[in-house]
Amino acid sequence: MRWSWAGVGLLARLVVGGVWLVAGVVKLPDPAGSVRSVRAYRLLPESVVPVVGHGLPVLEILVGLCLVLGVFVRAFAVLSAVMLAAFVTGIASAWARGLQIECGCFGSHGNAAANAQAAYPWDIARDVGLLLLSAWLVWRPRSPWAADNVLLPQRPAEATYDRTHEETREHGEEAVNGHP
Amino acid sequence: MAKKRSTATRRAESEAAATRAAAIRAEQERAERRRRTLVVAAVVVVVLAIVFAIGYAVQSSSDNSGTAGSTPGGTVGKYAVPAGPADAPTKIVVYEDFMCPFCGEFEKVTRSAVQGGIDAGTVQVQYHVLNFLDRSSTTRYSTRAASALGAVLDTSGPAVAKKFHDLLYEHQPQEGSAGLSDAQLLDFAVQAGASRSAVSSAISSQKYKNWVANVTDQASKDGVTGTPTVLINGKRASGQTTDQLAAEVESAIKG
């Protein structure tokens, strides 16, 4: 039980962080395209569009790096969840308004507009999945191979990343020692 | 009696002390957690602000949209390459990218009808050549080809530019390839009727690449999110497939 829970945290970090990293890196070489992708949603005022288009890819890389490396996992998982919730809202809104755009999630390609309506549900499903994994990390940010284990060491009473306070109190030292 | 009470009192006192100690410890732990949360939140916010600011600065400095550059002479409304007389009754606006395969298909299907309308003087086509598929080639072919079209229009006029435009679609490179080389672009320009010495340096230096970036940016601001996008007499063609688009264009030309 405890190892599988720790595994879930590690897996969630790698999956969510890895997706953010890729999404940010592929957008970097095409800042103008990133701005156009943001503008295509027709949700933000034109004065804000370039700021988001230029800043978002860098933010995505930062969130991705910190999750993969396990730095301040809970804080960045909160940010990840907020960004994903915003994306889901944006895609759902484009879908509802009948816009024929590609989500621009992994850079802009230009040709996908023709089958946009078919792509929206998959984009939303992917983002909701990532949102759930982010929520897990907000709830249980501790996992193995994370910089947090060094940066924010836990006191002995809560030293195992997978253990709730109640369990620790109930089973005490014996339970800790009783497990391999 | 006294001893017994004393034992009870001692036990009660030691229990009370233990409870107090636990409460103090718990309070200290809570304070420590609060302090840690605040520190982490502050660090994260500062890092976010710094990274966002640096990222925004770097990304916006490498985005040449909005930078004024040379605009080719002979454009319509600064951004379009015209073909056909300005007083033609039917105006067709086409947004396309030289790398876009559907644009190549659209050009092939509508070529003879469009050229017929232009020759008869009843149709003017305004081509907006975009670069948003720059990453579909290894050499930013979309920008190079569109900039070369600007150079041909500027030096040799719209009739030669239209021929050059058609030649580029007839020899459209595969997506993901290096595209046509600058030398090939120059050869097609000359084949269309441009003077080699007049367009050579403008093509190799991509003289109009900022113009192409601005054409693309303006198209995005006008709500164009894919190519080909076609406007017939100001009204957006509704066709979803190349064939539907072509049919709308052809029926507009026949009038």
Interface residues (C-beta under 8 A of the other chain):
Chain A: L28 P29 D30 P31 A32 G33 S34 V35 R36 R39 A40 R42 E46 P50 V51 G53 H54 G55 P57 V58 L59 L62 F72 R74 A75 F76 L79 L99 Q100 I101 E102 G107 S108 H109 G110 N111 A112 A113 A114 L152 R155
Chain B: E29 R36 V40 A41 V43 V44 V47 L48 V51 F52 I54 G55 Y56 V58 Q59 S60 S62 D63 N64 S65 D97 C100 P101 F102 F132 L133 D134 R135 S136 A213 T216 D217 S220 K221 G223 T225 G226 T227 Q240 T241
